[in-house]
């Protein structure tokens, strides 16, 4: 089997970097759960926000986990490379040791529900219906996801550390960024090439 180039650096003339670390946890035998929506809020407003945005100086950070296992951590307009990747790699440890009182958990759950239950115009309803049909998602699937999300507690969140570890095993990294910076840290990549 031909070796895939999983760590790619793309040079450009910007002064900042755009980093994505991706993988799939379903391929490792783990299932999608509604609590992953709560995890997204916790990582986005707590761990990744503090470590990549506040301490690291990135303009922004995102994360997500899809129903079919595709997951990602992304930072944009980020002045760093190694420290951001290190923060991504330590996310599972943070979640495994996660602690929050009832008020904190309620805030995270409300943040996750607000994204799940947004009002939909007719076009968005049609898109959701078509997407559900194409992916064989039933009303019962959506209700189970909602129930899992609403039932999230500290222990269910801690159990999601396994999901982060599973998708990080894929070790897929793509960076678009500063030419000199990528060359300084060239050992991080399988391939370095010009974006243009």
N, C-alpha and C positions, 0 to 999 in steps of 0.2 A: 504494500500500500504506500502510495506517495505521501510524504510528509506535508502536512498543511502548514502554511505560514500563519500562525495564530497571533503573533505579536508584530504589528505593522506600525511603522512611523512614517508619516507623510509630512515632508518639509514644506513650509511656506515662509513668507516674509513677515508674518505677524510677530508681535512681541509676546503673545500669550499662547496657551495650548488648550486643546479640546481633547479630553481623555474619556474613553469608554472602555469599561471592563464588562464583558458579557459572558453568558453561559446558559445552560439548560439544566434544571433540576429534575424534570420529569424523566429525562433519559437516564437518570441515576436511580430511578425507582421511587421517587417521592411524588406525592400528589399535590395538586393545587388546593388551597384552602382559602376561605374568605378572610381569615385572619391575616393573610398576606397584604390585604388592603390596609389594615391597621399598621402592619410593619412598615409599609411604604411611608405612612405619616410619621411614625417614630423616627425612621432613618432620615427622612427629608427635613423634619423640623428640629431634630435633636442631634443625633450622632454625625451624620454627614454634613449638616448645616454648620455645626460647631467646628468640626475638624477640618473640613475642606473649604468652607466659605469664610467663616470667622477667623480661624487661626491660619488657614492656608492662603487666604486672599483671593480665592476664585470668585468670579462674579456670580456664579450660581452652580447648583448641584441638583441632580435628579436621580431617581431610582424607580424600579418597577419590576413586577413579576407577573407574567401572563398565564392564562389558563393552561397553555400547552407547555409551560415551563421556561419559556424564553425570559431571561432576566438581565438586568443591567444596572450599573452605576455609571453616571456620567457627570463630568464637571465641564464647565465652559468658561472661557476667558480666564484660564487658570495659569498663574505664574509658575506653578510647580509641576514636577513629574513624579519623582520618587516618593515624596511625602504623600502625595495624593493616592498613589497606588498602595502605599503602606496603610493608609487610612481605610481604603477599600478592603484590604486583606485582614484588618483587625475588626471589621464590622461584626463578624460572627461572634467574636469574643465579647463584644459589647452587648449583643443581644442575649447571649448565653447568661450573662450576669445582670441582665436588665431587672430593674426594680421600679415600681411605681405604685403609688397609693390609688385608692378608688377614684379620687378626683382626677388624677393624672390620666388614668386609663379611660375615664369617661371623655376627657378632652380629645384623646387620640381616636377613640371610637367615633365621636361626633365628626371629627375631621375626615375620617374615612367614609362615613355614611353620607356626608355632604357631597362627596364626589359620586357616590353610587346612586343617590336618589335626586338627581337634578331634574327640573322640569324639562320636558322634551317638546320641541315643536314638531309638526307633522313630518318634516324631512328626517329629523333625528329618530323619530319613532320608526319610520320606514327603514332607516339604516340599521337600527338595532334589531328589527324583525328579520331583515335579510341576513345579518350577521349571525343571529341565533339559528336561523334555518341552515345556513351553510356550515356551521360548526356543531350542529346537533345539540344545541343548548336548549333545555326546556325551562318552563316556568319553575319547576321543582329544583332545577340546578341553581337558578338565580336565588330562590328562596333559601336553599341550603347555604349558599355563600353568604347571604344576608344574616342568617341565624348564626353562622360561625363568626362573622364579624362582630355582631352584637354580643356574643358570648365570650369575646376575647378577655383573657385575664393575664396576669404576669406569667403564669406557667405556660400557657399556650404561646405567648410571645417568645419565651425562652426556647421552646421547642423548635422555633423557626430558624434558629442558628444553623440547624442541619441543612436547611434550604440554601442559605447563603454559602455554606461550605461546599455544597454540591455544585452550585453553578460556578463558583470560583475555581473548582477543579479543572474546568475547561481551559482556564488560563488564556482566554481571548482578550487581547488588548489592542486598541487602535488609538493612536494619538495623531492629531493634526496640529502642527505647531511650529514654533520658532526653530529655524534651521540650525543655529548654533547650539541651542539647548538639546535638541534631539541628538546631535552628533556627540555632545558631551556625555550623554547617557545611552550611547548606542548599544551597550551590552544588554539593555532592556528589550531589544527588538530582534526578531528574526529577519526582518526586511526594513530597510530605510530607502525611501524614494521620494522624488519631488511630487508634490501635489499637482503642479501644472506642467 
